[in-house]
Structure formats: structure tokens, C-alpha cells
Amino acid sequence: MTGSFIREVAKGWAVYNRSGASQTVTFDLPVVSTNTNQHQTSHSISDFDGDIFLKTDID
């Protein structure tokens, strides 16, 4: 994801997109978007937007 920033946090990932276009972020396992509450492996993020994706299986 060129122009986007991904940071791993304790329970998932924080993603910010400033690439100039909408981007799709894909994970190896399904994650939950805190913005949309969708549980899937791929999520779309608009330009100049961000989201936090939570792991569904946390030990």
C-alpha cells in the first residue's frame, strides 16, 4: 500500500491512507474494522482516512 501507514498495535493494526486514492488493505486472517464493524480479510480505506483493525483471536 504505497502512501499508507500501517502500525501494529497490541490488539491489531492502525492504518492511515494518504496516498491520493482509495486503498485496500488485506490481512492474512479476518479482522474487524472499528469504523464499519465488518469482519473480513480485505478492507477499503478512503484517501486521508484511517481505521483500526482488531484481531479476532487474541491469546
MARSE-166764 format. One record per residue (C-alpha): residue in three letters; z, x, y. Coordinates in steps of 0.2 Angstrom, whole numbers. Layout:
N
{ala, {Z, X, Y}}
...
//
This chain:
59
{met, {0, 0, 0}}
{thr, {-6, 10, 15}}
{gly, {3, 7, 31}}
{ser, {18, -1, 22}}
{phe, {35, 5, 19}}
{ile, {45, 2, 3}}
{arg, {63, 6, 1}}
{glu, {73, 4, -15}}
{val, {90, -4, -12}}
{ala, {104, -7, -24}}
{lys, {98, -24, -30}}
{gly, {79, -22, -27}}
{trp, {67, -17, -13}}
{ala, {64, -19, 5}}
{val, {46, -20, 10}}
{tyr, {39, -19, 28}}
{asn, {20, -21, 31}}
{arg, {12, -14, 47}}
{ser, {-5, -9, 40}}
{gly, {-15, -21, 51}}
{ala, {-19, -33, 37}}
{ser, {-10, -43, 24}}
{gln, {-5, -33, 9}}
{thr, {0, -37, -9}}
{val, {15, -28, -17}}
{thr, {16, -28, -36}}
{phe, {31, -24, -46}}
{asp, {32, -19, -65}}
{leu, {44, -34, -68}}
{pro, {46, -51, -59}}
{val, {56, -50, -44}}
{val, {62, -64, -32}}
{ser, {57, -65, -14}}
{thr, {71, -68, -2}}
{asn, {58, -76, 10}}
{thr, {49, -88, -2}}
{asn, {61, -89, -17}}
{gln, {46, -86, -28}}
{his, {49, -77, -44}}
{gln, {34, -66, -49}}
{thr, {27, -49, -50}}
{ser, {15, -49, -35}}
{his, {19, -55, -18}}
{ser, {9, -56, -2}}
{ile, {16, -49, 15}}
{ser, {8, -53, 31}}
{asp, {5, -39, 44}}
{phe, {20, -35, 54}}
{asp, {31, -44, 42}}
{gly, {43, -39, 28}}
{asp, {53, -46, 14}}
{ile, {67, -41, 2}}
{phe, {63, -42, -17}}
{leu, {78, -44, -28}}
{lys, {78, -38, -46}}
{thr, {81, -52, -58}}
{asp, {90, -42, -72}}
{ile, {104, -32, -64}}
{asp, {116, -22, -75}}
//
